[in-house]
């Protein structure tokens, strides 16, 4: 490995779950060599997760406020902030045209993009090098291939959210229990990927009967608060409904104090996996081989393969295929999730 400092710019704007996985790549690269400096172009909506309660950025963050400024104003703002910065490598790990446009603001000797299977929206016209096709279809495996393309062959993802004492204390206050904590984060960014109220409430009841304190998690979005409220209304006991009551950092700390998490394909699922908290991922719309909880594939519950095969009328389904049936998540059975819960408890929680 080279001794001279290598300056790397990572471009991953969104979504939050993908940013969490991108942070696993960034931490891994920084851990691999003290001679690597990393900057990260990220959507400003998600940047707060990577700034601790003392205001310290966990990585050099370059924030892009596309939602409020639009792509044109963001482009000129980013170009101005990067005017005097030069990098050895740009790792463009997002295939959207918006990301590619913003990549023009980054001065880098080598601009690396995805292989032919993964490259979309004309990314190939904005890069001068592509990664080797990874054997594993998982999103994070694709990210790690970018590290391999700059000579970091054997790194594994690692996450350190540098939670402060104050953040951990706040999490303990929010949880307010000495029992094992079972967190349900029922909402994905897209409602089509959510499981049912009856399903979530049944598993919450089951966990309560097994001696867990049940906690509901979610953002301040009205649809998420309603989903958590609907689940809560079906329970025979008082759960701890924290939906809408935590910042991203507080959510991270609460998850770190949990014993087990249940979630569909969501940021919270990736947040649990990143902190080595067992998480039962629920899948029907997207292939869990691509988007599953990286560290806990063994306890996921998926009907994706069956649903995809039904729609395509064939068994050989592309790893990128998206199930069209908007009711597919309803085909996940409560009994299968209970089995996954029992497996998780026996494998990761019980001593």
N, C-alpha and C positions, 0 to 999 in steps of 0.2 A: 504494500500500500504506500502511496505517495506520502512524503513527510510534509510537503508544503500544504498550506490551508486550501481547502476546496470550498468555494462558496456556491451554495445550492439554493435555488428558488423552487419551492413546491407550489404549484397552482392547483388548488382544490377549493372551489367556492362553496359547494353544497353537495348533498343535503347534510343535515346534522349527523346522521348515522355514518355517512361516508367520510365526514370530517373527523369523526372519532376514529375510524379505521385509518385515515390518513395520518392522524397523530401517532398511531402505532408504528407507521413507517418512519415518521420523523424522529421519534424517540430511538428507534432501532438504529438509524443512521448515525445519530449523535453519539449513541453508546458505542458504535463500532469504531469510532476514531475521534480523538480530541481535536483532530485537524479538520473537522468538518463543521462548517457554519451553515445554518439553515434559516432561510426566511420563508414565510408562508403567506401567499395571497389567498384570503379567505373572505367569504361573505360576512359583512359586519354583524349580521343577525346572530351568528354563531360564535363570534370571536370571544364573547365573555366567558365561555366554558374554559378557555385557555389563558385566563388572567386570574390570579389568585386574589384573595380578599385583601391583600396588602397592595394590590395594583401591579404586581410583577407579572409580566408576560412569560409564559412557559416556553415560548419560542418567539422569535421576532415576527410579529404579526403585521401584515400589510392589508388593511381592511378595505373592502370594496363594497360600497353602499348602493348596490344596484337597485334595490327595491325603492329607495327614495330618490335617487339621482337619475335612474335610467342608465342604459348601457353607454350612451354617448358621453354624458357628463362624467360617468365613472371612468371611462377610458381616458379622458383628458386629466382628470384628477390623479389617476394612477400613474399616468405618464409623467406628470409633474413630480410626484413623490419619489419616483424611481429614476429621475433624470440623471442623478450622479452615481447610481449604483450599477455595478457590473457583476455578473455571475459566471461561473464556469459552466454550470448546467441549469437548465430549466426543466423540471419534471412536470409536464402538463398531464396530470392524472385525472383530468375531466374532459369528456369528449363533446361538450356542448359548444355551439358556435360562439356563445357569449364568452366562454373561457378562452377560446382560440383568439377572439378579437382582443381580449385583454392581454393575451400572451405577447402581443406585438409591443406592449409597453416594457417588456422585460428584456434587457440587454444581456444575452448569454451566448457564449461561444457555441454551445451545443444545446439544441432544443429537442427534447425527447418526447415522443408520443407513443400511442398504443400500436400494437400489431394490427395486421389487416383484419383479423376477426373482430377486434374490439373497437377499432377506430370508426368514428361516425361524424356526421355533419362537417365533413371536409377537413378534419383535423390534420390530415396528412400534408395539406398545403401550408401548414403553419409550423412544421417541425423539420429537422434535418437528420433525425435518427429515430428509429422505432425499436421498441423492446422485442425480445424474443417471446414467442407465444408460450405462456405458462401452461403447464399440464393441468393444474388445478383451476377450475373456472371461477373460484371465489374471487370477489372484488379485491379483497386484501392480498390475495396471491398475485393478482395483476399489479397492485401497487408495489409489492416486493420485487417484481421483475424490473421495475425502474431502478431500484437500488442495484440489482445485479448488472444492469446495463452500464453502471459507472464503477464497476469493480467490487461491489460489496456482495459477494456471492452467497454467503451462508447466514445472513442475518435473519433473525426471527422477530416478529412484531413485539413491541414492549410499550407499555403505557405507564406514565407517572404523572398523575394530575396534581401532584404537589399540594394536596389538601392541607390547609393550615389547621392549627389547633382550634382556632375560633370556628372554622367551618365544620369541623368534626363535632365540636361541642354543640353547635346549633343543630346538627343532624340528630344528636342524641336527645336534645330537648324536643325536637319535633316528633321523634318516635316515642319517647317517654315510656319505655318498657324494658323489662329484664328478660322477656321471653324471646324465643326465636321469631324473626320477622319475615313474613311472606308478603312481598310487594307485588301488586298487580298494576301494570301500566297498560291499560286496555286499548289505547288509541294509537293508531298509526297516523302518519301524515295524510293518508288517503283512507277514507272510511271503508272502502271496498276490502281493505286488508284487516279490518277489525273482526274479532270473533263476536259471539252473541252475548247479550246481557244475561240470559239464562245460563250460558256456559260459564261465564266469569263468576257469576254469583254462586253457582254450584261448586266450583273449585274453591272459592273463598270460604264457603261453609265447610267444605272438606278439610281445608287447612286449619280452620278454627277448631274443628273437632280433634285434629291431630296435635293441638297445643300451640299453634302459631298465632301471633298477633298479625292481623291482616291490615295492610296499608294500601290505599289507592293512590296512584301517582298520575300526573298529567300536567299539561300546560294550562294557561289561563284562557285558552280558546273555549268559547261557549259550548261547542259540540263535544269537547272532551269533558268539561265540567258536567254536562248533562249525562253523558255516558256513565261517568263515575257515580253520579247521583242516582241514576236508574239501577246500577248494580247495588249500591248501598241500600236502596229501598227494599230490595228483595232478601236482605239478610236478617237472620233472627237474632243477631248480636250487633253490638256497636263496633264498627270498624274505624280505622283512623284515615279519614279522607283528606289527603294532602293535595288533591288536584287543584292547581292554580295557586298554591301557597308557597311554592319554592322557585328560586332562581335556578339557572342551569347549574351553577356551582353547588347550590344547596341540594339539588336533585342528585348530583354526582355523589355528594357526601352521604345522603340518605341511602342511596343504593349501596355504597361501600359498607354500610352498617347492616345490610340485609343478609338474611340467610339464604333466601331463594327468591327468584323473580319469575313472573309469568308475563309474557308480552308477545304481541304479534310482531311482524317485521317493522321495527321502530328504532328510533335513536336510543331509547331506554334499554332495549335489548342489547344493543352494541355497547352501551355504557356499562351494563352489568358484566358482559363478557370481558371487556377491556380491564375491569378491576378484579377479574377472576371470581366473580360472584355467580354461582350456578343460575342459569336462566333457561327456562323452557320457552323456546321460540315456537310460534304457531304460524303455519304457512299453507297457502292454497293458491295464491295468485302468482308469486314469483318463485323461482327455483331456489330452495334453501342451499343447494350446492353452490350457488352464486352469492346469496345474500344472508345466509344463516349466521347464527352467533358463532364466531370463529373458534372459540375455545370450548363450546358446549354443544357440538352437533349431535352428541350421543343421547341427549334428552329432549330433542326437539320433537314436535308432532306435526306431520305434514301429510296433506292429501294432494299435494301439487302434482305428483306423477300420475295419479289416477285421473285427476281433472284434466290435465294436459292431454293424456292419452285418449280420453273420451272426445275431446274437441278435435283432435287431429286424426282420430281413428287409426292410430299407430302407436307402437311402443317406443320407437326411436325418436324421442323428443329433443329438439335443440335446447341446449342449456340456457339460451336467452329467451325462450318462448314465454310469453305472458298469457296466463289463463284469462279468457274473456268473460266467463260466467261470474256475474257480480254477486251471486249467492254462494260461491264456492266455499267460503270460510264456514258456512253453516254445516258443511259436511264433516267438519272435525267433531268427533264424538267426545262427550264428557268423560266416558269411560277410558278412552285413550289418553286424555290429559291427566286423569287420575293415576293411570299407570306410570306416566312420565313423572308425575309428582312423587310417587312412591320410589321410583328408581333414583330420582335426584336426591331424595332424603337418605336412602340407604347408601348411595355411592359417595355423596359429598358432605352430608351433614351429620349423620349418626356416627358415633365413634365406636 
